[in-house]
Amino acid sequence: MTTPPEKDISLLVVDMWWEEEIKNRERGFAICFNEMSKQYEKMECQQYPQSLQYPTGTLHAGLDAIHDVVRKAHLLGKKIYGVVNDDGYSPPDELLDKSLHPYIPKEHFFMKNSYSAFNSKPLITRLEEDAVDYLLIVGFDRDCCVLSTIQDAVKKGITIVTSETLMLTCNVKDRNIALDYCRKNTIYLESLVEVLNVLDPHGKLAFIP
């Protein structure tokens, strides 16, 4: 699938939690700092075996790119949904990346207990109520929760938009498994420019102060 349809698009953010941990992984380090990991409070950042990987040659990708796209979707009045994995301990507002709180309404924020966001019945119900059938999916991890979510969404007949620049991963192997699926079954966009053109096909952002 290559051509975006002429209809309004919504945004689903998958497992964007603990912003500082994601930033540390981008730098090649990991630190545990949620409530479940207080026993490690005195530990300094330790080398993480696999830092987050982005497309070769991509200048703007990953956490910053996701934040940028979410902010622009918000400015354009798009519906934005967020889902994170329930750790069995932390309250929902501690799980979602703090930088995304202003853009994802509480009634659009959901918890899940498995890889796919579509195992959250409240999320499915909300998407059906909002008649969402055209969805940009972004988040972490590209080869696990994001891929499972995309696969389930496709099975439900939802038109899905993806871009590697907006899917974080720690996987340095088998890169093409997830991307091959996306290229064959979704509207796969190579660059952030293409993503922004799909979000804002009429150039409205140019007139927003």
Contacts in CASP RR format, 6 or more apart in sequence:
PFRMAT RR
TARGET T0000
AUTHOR 0000-0000-0000
METHOD contacts of the structure
MODEL  1
MTTPPEKDISLLVVDMWWEEEIKNRERGFAICFNEMSKQYEKMECQQYPQ
SLQYPTGTLHAGLDAIHDVVRKAHLLGKKIYGVVNDDGYSPPDELLDKSL
HPYIPKEHFFMKNSYSAFNSKPLITRLEEDAVDYLLIVGFDRDCCVLSTI
QDAVKKGITIVTSETLMLTCNVKDRNIALDYCRKNTIYLESLVEVLNVLD
PHGKLAFIP
1 159 0 8 1.000
1 185 0 8 1.000
1 186 0 8 1.000
1 187 0 8 1.000
1 188 0 8 1.000
2 187 0 8 1.000
2 188 0 8 1.000
3 187 0 8 1.000
4 161 0 8 1.000
4 187 0 8 1.000
4 198 0 8 1.000
4 201 0 8 1.000
5 134 0 8 1.000
5 159 0 8 1.000
7 133 0 8 1.000
7 134 0 8 1.000
8 78 0 8 1.000
8 134 0 8 1.000
9 78 0 8 1.000
9 134 0 8 1.000
9 135 0 8 1.000
9 136 0 8 1.000
9 161 0 8 1.000
9 198 0 8 1.000
9 199 0 8 1.000
10 78 0 8 1.000
10 79 0 8 1.000
10 80 0 8 1.000
10 81 0 8 1.000
10 127 0 8 1.000
10 130 0 8 1.000
10 132 0 8 1.000
10 134 0 8 1.000
10 135 0 8 1.000
10 136 0 8 1.000
11 69 0 8 1.000
11 70 0 8 1.000
11 73 0 8 1.000
11 78 0 8 1.000
11 79 0 8 1.000
11 80 0 8 1.000
11 81 0 8 1.000
11 135 0 8 1.000
11 136 0 8 1.000
11 138 0 8 1.000
12 80 0 8 1.000
12 81 0 8 1.000
12 82 0 8 1.000
12 83 0 8 1.000
12 117 0 8 1.000
12 135 0 8 1.000
12 136 0 8 1.000
12 137 0 8 1.000
12 138 0 8 1.000
12 149 0 8 1.000
13 66 0 8 1.000
13 70 0 8 1.000
13 80 0 8 1.000
13 81 0 8 1.000
13 82 0 8 1.000
13 83 0 8 1.000
13 100 0 8 1.000
13 104 0 8 1.000
13 138 0 8 1.000
13 139 0 8 1.000
14 82 0 8 1.000
14 83 0 8 1.000
14 84 0 8 1.000
14 117 0 8 1.000
14 137 0 8 1.000
14 138 0 8 1.000
14 139 0 8 1.000
14 140 0 8 1.000
14 145 0 8 1.000
14 146 0 8 1.000
14 149 0 8 1.000
15 83 0 8 1.000
15 84 0 8 1.000
15 85 0 8 1.000
15 139 0 8 1.000
15 140 0 8 1.000
15 141 0 8 1.000
15 145 0 8 1.000
15 146 0 8 1.000
16 22 0 8 1.000
16 66 0 8 1.000
16 82 0 8 1.000
16 84 0 8 1.000
16 96 0 8 1.000
16 97 0 8 1.000
16 100 0 8 1.000
16 138 0 8 1.000
16 139 0 8 1.000
16 140 0 8 1.000
17 84 0 8 1.000
17 85 0 8 1.000
17 95 0 8 1.000
17 96 0 8 1.000
17 97 0 8 1.000
18 33 0 8 1.000
18 34 0 8 1.000
18 95 0 8 1.000
18 97 0 8 1.000
19 63 0 8 1.000
19 97 0 8 1.000
19 98 0 8 1.000
19 99 0 8 1.000
20 31 0 8 1.000
20 33 0 8 1.000
21 30 0 8 1.000
21 31 0 8 1.000
21 32 0 8 1.000
21 33 0 8 1.000
22 52 0 8 1.000
22 63 0 8 1.000
22 97 0 8 1.000
22 140 0 8 1.000
22 168 0 8 1.000
23 63 0 8 1.000
24 30 0 8 1.000
24 31 0 8 1.000
24 45 0 8 1.000
24 48 0 8 1.000
25 48 0 8 1.000
25 51 0 8 1.000
25 52 0 8 1.000
25 170 0 8 1.000
26 51 0 8 1.000
26 52 0 8 1.000
26 62 0 8 1.000
26 63 0 8 1.000
27 51 0 8 1.000
28 47 0 8 1.000
28 48 0 8 1.000
28 51 0 8 1.000
28 52 0 8 1.000
29 45 0 8 1.000
29 46 0 8 1.000
29 47 0 8 1.000
29 48 0 8 1.000
29 51 0 8 1.000
30 45 0 8 1.000
30 46 0 8 1.000
30 47 0 8 1.000
30 48 0 8 1.000
31 43 0 8 1.000
31 44 0 8 1.000
31 45 0 8 1.000
31 46 0 8 1.000
32 40 0 8 1.000
32 43 0 8 1.000
33 41 0 8 1.000
34 87 0 8 1.000
34 89 0 8 1.000
34 90 0 8 1.000
34 94 0 8 1.000
35 89 0 8 1.000
35 90 0 8 1.000
35 94 0 8 1.000
36 87 0 8 1.000
36 89 0 8 1.000
36 90 0 8 1.000
50 170 0 8 1.000
50 171 0 8 1.000
50 172 0 8 1.000
51 170 0 8 1.000
52 62 0 8 1.000
52 168 0 8 1.000
52 169 0 8 1.000
52 170 0 8 1.000
53 169 0 8 1.000
53 170 0 8 1.000
53 171 0 8 1.000
53 172 0 8 1.000
53 175 0 8 1.000
54 61 0 8 1.000
54 62 0 8 1.000
54 164 0 8 1.000
54 165 0 8 1.000
55 61 0 8 1.000
55 164 0 8 1.000
55 165 0 8 1.000
58 164 0 8 1.000
58 165 0 8 1.000
60 68 0 8 1.000
60 165 0 8 1.000
60 192 0 8 1.000
61 164 0 8 1.000
61 165 0 8 1.000
61 166 0 8 1.000
61 192 0 8 1.000
62 165 0 8 1.000
62 166 0 8 1.000
62 168 0 8 1.000
63 168 0 8 1.000
65 165 0 8 1.000
65 166 0 8 1.000
65 192 0 8 1.000
66 138 0 8 1.000
66 139 0 8 1.000
66 166 0 8 1.000
66 168 0 8 1.000
67 99 0 8 1.000
67 100 0 8 1.000
68 192 0 8 1.000
69 136 0 8 1.000
69 138 0 8 1.000
69 166 0 8 1.000
69 192 0 8 1.000
69 195 0 8 1.000
69 196 0 8 1.000
69 199 0 8 1.000
70 80 0 8 1.000
70 100 0 8 1.000
70 103 0 8 1.000
70 104 0 8 1.000
70 138 0 8 1.000
71 103 0 8 1.000
72 196 0 8 1.000
72 199 0 8 1.000
72 200 0 8 1.000
72 205 0 8 1.000
73 80 0 8 1.000
73 103 0 8 1.000
73 136 0 8 1.000
73 199 0 8 1.000
74 80 0 8 1.000
74 102 0 8 1.000
74 103 0 8 1.000
75 205 0 8 1.000
75 208 0 8 1.000
76 199 0 8 1.000
76 200 0 8 1.000
76 204 0 8 1.000
76 205 0 8 1.000
78 199 0 8 1.000
79 108 0 8 1.000
79 130 0 8 1.000
79 132 0 8 1.000
80 103 0 8 1.000
80 104 0 8 1.000
80 105 0 8 1.000
80 108 0 8 1.000
81 104 0 8 1.000
81 108 0 8 1.000
81 109 0 8 1.000
81 110 0 8 1.000
81 123 0 8 1.000
81 126 0 8 1.000
81 127 0 8 1.000
82 96 0 8 1.000
82 100 0 8 1.000
82 104 0 8 1.000
82 108 0 8 1.000
82 109 0 8 1.000
82 110 0 8 1.000
82 117 0 8 1.000
83 109 0 8 1.000
83 110 0 8 1.000
83 111 0 8 1.000
83 112 0 8 1.000
83 117 0 8 1.000
83 120 0 8 1.000
83 123 0 8 1.000
83 149 0 8 1.000
84 92 0 8 1.000
84 95 0 8 1.000
84 96 0 8 1.000
84 111 0 8 1.000
84 112 0 8 1.000
85 95 0 8 1.000
85 111 0 8 1.000
85 112 0 8 1.000
85 113 0 8 1.000
85 145 0 8 1.000
86 95 0 8 1.000
86 111 0 8 1.000
86 112 0 8 1.000
86 113 0 8 1.000
87 95 0 8 1.000
92 109 0 8 1.000
92 111 0 8 1.000
93 101 0 8 1.000
95 111 0 8 1.000
96 104 0 8 1.000
96 109 0 8 1.000
107 126 0 8 1.000
108 126 0 8 1.000
110 117 0 8 1.000
110 120 0 8 1.000
110 122 0 8 1.000
110 123 0 8 1.000
110 126 0 8 1.000
111 120 0 8 1.000
112 119 0 8 1.000
112 120 0 8 1.000
112 123 0 8 1.000
113 119 0 8 1.000
114 148 0 8 1.000
115 144 0 8 1.000
115 145 0 8 1.000
115 148 0 8 1.000
115 149 0 8 1.000
116 145 0 8 1.000
116 148 0 8 1.000
116 149 0 8 1.000
116 151 0 8 1.000
116 152 0 8 1.000
117 123 0 8 1.000
117 145 0 8 1.000
117 149 0 8 1.000
117 152 0 8 1.000
118 124 0 8 1.000
118 149 0 8 1.000
118 152 0 8 1.000
118 153 0 8 1.000
118 156 0 8 1.000
119 152 0 8 1.000
127 135 0 8 1.000
127 158 0 8 1.000
132 158 0 8 1.000
133 157 0 8 1.000
133 158 0 8 1.000
133 159 0 8 1.000
134 158 0 8 1.000
134 159 0 8 1.000
134 161 0 8 1.000
135 153 0 8 1.000
135 158 0 8 1.000
135 159 0 8 1.000
135 160 0 8 1.000
135 161 0 8 1.000
136 160 0 8 1.000
136 161 0 8 1.000
136 162 0 8 1.000
136 166 0 8 1.000
136 195 0 8 1.000
136 198 0 8 1.000
136 199 0 8 1.000
137 146 0 8 1.000
137 149 0 8 1.000
137 150 0 8 1.000
137 153 0 8 1.000
137 160 0 8 1.000
137 161 0 8 1.000
137 162 0 8 1.000
138 146 0 8 1.000
138 163 0 8 1.000
138 166 0 8 1.000
138 167 0 8 1.000
139 146 0 8 1.000
139 166 0 8 1.000
139 167 0 8 1.000
139 168 0 8 1.000
140 146 0 8 1.000
140 167 0 8 1.000
140 168 0 8 1.000
140 169 0 8 1.000
141 168 0 8 1.000
141 169 0 8 1.000
141 170 0 8 1.000
141 171 0 8 1.000
142 164 0 8 1.000
142 167 0 8 1.000
142 168 0 8 1.000
142 169 0 8 1.000
142 171 0 8 1.000
142 178 0 8 1.000
143 169 0 8 1.000
143 171 0 8 1.000
143 174 0 8 1.000
143 177 0 8 1.000
143 178 0 8 1.000
146 167 0 8 1.000
146 178 0 8 1.000
147 178 0 8 1.000
147 181 0 8 1.000
150 160 0 8 1.000
150 162 0 8 1.000
150 181 0 8 1.000
150 182 0 8 1.000
150 185 0 8 1.000
150 186 0 8 1.000
151 181 0 8 1.000
151 185 0 8 1.000
153 160 0 8 1.000
154 160 0 8 1.000
154 185 0 8 1.000
154 186 0 8 1.000
159 187 0 8 1.000
160 185 0 8 1.000
160 186 0 8 1.000
160 187 0 8 1.000
161 186 0 8 1.000
161 187 0 8 1.000
161 189 0 8 1.000
161 195 0 8 1.000
161 198 0 8 1.000
162 182 0 8 1.000
162 186 0 8 1.000
162 187 0 8 1.000
162 188 0 8 1.000
162 189 0 8 1.000
163 188 0 8 1.000
163 189 0 8 1.000
163 190 0 8 1.000
163 191 0 8 1.000
163 192 0 8 1.000
163 194 0 8 1.000
163 195 0 8 1.000
164 179 0 8 1.000
164 182 0 8 1.000
164 190 0 8 1.000
165 191 0 8 1.000
165 192 0 8 1.000
165 195 0 8 1.000
166 192 0 8 1.000
166 195 0 8 1.000
167 178 0 8 1.000
169 178 0 8 1.000
179 188 0 8 1.000
182 188 0 8 1.000
187 198 0 8 1.000
189 195 0 8 1.000
189 198 0 8 1.000
196 205 0 8 1.000
END
